[in-house]
Structures are given as structure tokens and as C-alpha cells.
Amino acid sequence: MFRRTFWFTAGAAAGVWATTKVNRKLRQLTPESLAAQAANKAIEAGHRLKDFALDVRDGMAQREAELGEVLGLNEDPELPAPRRHAAIENRNDPKYVERSTYSYNRNEDH
């Protein structure tokens, strides 16, 4: 009699354990749960990508500084005077527009 009671209790406990495991797995496979898992993975991947980009940027700046020191580029040279385009300088000159090959008709097919 004790044997039957033991096996009945063991079977009931195994059934409860299996039912609980199956229900947990089914909840993990619902569309909402899968979407939440995918969103969490995407956020985690985004953080890793951001960290990688920051590491690359720091390494690039460090290497650029090293190369600047070796090549002597860290000195402040005088910048050249800014250049102006002829169209800006001659915008009020009608001769410049007449000599221009630019067509103001944007719908022109030829």
C-alpha cells in the first residue's frame, strides 16, 4: 500500500512539474513575449555597437594625434584666405549671366 501511495505521489509531482514547465515555455513563445525578447536583444546590440563606435573614435583620435606628433602637423599654420566663387562675386553683373552656360530651365530635356 505504501508503494502505491509513493508512486501515486511521485506521478502527481512529476505531472505538476511538467505542466509548470510546459506553461512557462508556452508563455515564452507568445507573440508579445517574442517581441519583447527581440526588442531587448536589439537594444543590447545597439549598446554594443555604440560602445564599439566610441572605442573606434577614441582610437582614431589617439592615432591621429600620434601621427601628427611624428609628422610635425600639430603646429598651427596660418590658414589660406577663403576663396570666393565667380558666381558669388559677379552676381549683380549681367555680363556674367549672359556668358554663363548654365540654363535656368530645370525642365529642359536636352
MOWO-V169476 format. One record per run of one state. SS is the DSSP state (alpha for helix, beta for strand, coil for the rest). FROM is the first residue (numbers start at 1). TO is the last residue. If there is no record, write none. Layout:
<<SS/FROM/TO> <SS/FROM/TO>>
//
This chain:
<<coil/1/1> <alpha/2/28> <coil/29/30> <alpha/31/71> <coil/72/85> <alpha/86/89> <coil/90/93> <alpha/94/99> <coil/100/110>>
//
